[in-house]
Amino acid sequence: MTLQKQTRRAVLKTLAATPLLTSLSALDCWAATMLAETGKRPRVAAIYTSFTYRSHAHVLLENFLEPYLFCGKKTDPGVEVVSMYRDQQPDGDMTDQVSKQYGIPVFKTIREAVCVGGDKLAVDAVLSIAEHGNYPVNDRGQRMYPRKRFFDQIVAVMKESKQFVPLFNDKHLSYRFDWAKEMVATARQYNIPFLAGSSVPLAQRKPAIAIKKGARIVQAISIHGGPVESYDFHALEVLQSIVENRRGGETGVKRLTFYEGDQVYQAAKAGIFDMELADAAMTAELGHSIDDFGKLKGEDEITPHAIVYDYVDGLKATILRVGKSSTRWNFACRIKGSAAPLATSFYVGPWRNRNLFKALAHSIQTHFRNGSAPYPVERTLLVSGMLDSAMQGRLAMGHPLHTNHLHISYKSPDHSALRENGDSWKLITEAIPEPERFDNGLPAEFKK
């Protein structure tokens, strides 16, 4: 048994023996003592929809319960997962296996999980993963994951306990922008350190371009190879993670237009989006440009789509689907005064997108340990609105949709140290088989 597992089980035994705390001061005192006894590792409740092989719960938690590689170095999570809640239990559910292996109790409600079976909040941070599982789809094609429900139930316990702890929300905040706004407003009201978003912006960049903060970006494109909505989200987060650093910071979006099928080619021919940028972005991945957005060599044919966004400050940016590849994440932009575009491809590492979650886990753990978000939740708030509005715009393809509600301004600090630099993929290579179990693939030499 590893020292980490011994520590976790000792912590849980102490939690079970903890007497009822009748005051906030008593709770704070107990929390301080517990943190000291566990080496100041924040206690985390994991709240998720579904925990099957390669689900987000799987690929995040395997980097919370064991050391993992980040930028080529063995990295301790620095936190202790002390409780779990599952919303659904599909075939292949891994919850009971992981619970037994690591001595983590599973609770029947979110309230019980964040209270670790007691009557008050008993964790220092909450990991909310409402992705995957059997949930309905609305008439816009949006999967109605219960992210807002999870948030509300978690925050309700914080309010009752008068204790507010860091919270991470996987992917976009909600399929409804009004709910996303409410979540961020609530977090601000109660000073809840709140982080959300995608794993893709933290991936290695090939080539390793660095766009100077304050650069005058005038056009940009973010390309993906996946389905509408779910992969548009990640492409939007990639886009925003770069363009939010332009001169003046983020200003928000005033208008969008959704194009699909032949409309995409017509829009490109008409100069509605910049084909030179699309060529540069695809060349960063493939080494050459392409002629057909819908059919690439070795890939199934798809119907391409493009979402063109006009920003308040004049920036124009496009989300473009090209081909069918779950690991296609490319970006290019044009900077005023520069003759050639800047372009890069986001390399996800071996095992498709699974290893993306090492860098994301590291960012979340940094958030939990420091008690402050390393990059702004306003990015994901804006992206949630851009995505929701795009699904509305899809109902009237080719016609502009004005988005006055997306005039969201913010500035982002430098968080480049949280991106994978590629050193991990010198140790976990494409030649190494992907583990078909709960195992993050830490090389054997690091386990000694």
Buried (B, 14 or more C-beta within 10 A) or exposed (E): EEEBBEBBBEBBEBBEEBEEBEEEEEBEEBBEEBBEEBEEBBBBBBBBBBBBEBBBBBBBBBBBBBBBBBBBEBBEBBBBBBBBBBBBBBEEBBBEEBBEEBBBBBBEEBBBBBBBBBBBBBBBBBBBBBBBBEBEEEEBBBBBBBBBBBBBBBBEBBBEBEBBBBBBBBBBBBBBBEBBBBBBEBBEEBEBBBBBBBBBBBBBBBEEBEBEBEBBBBBBBBBBBBBBBBBBBBBBBBBBBBBBBBEEBBBBBBBBBBBBEEBBBEBBEEEBBBBBBBBBBBBBBBEEEBEEBBBBEEBEEBEBBBBBBBBBBEBBBBBBBBBBBEBBBBBBBBBEEEEEBBBBBBBBBBBEBBBBBBBBBBBBBBBBBEEEBBBBBBBBBBBBBBBBBBBBBBEEEEEBBEBEBBEBEBEBEEBEEBBBBBEBBEBBEEEEEBBEEBEBBBEEEEEE
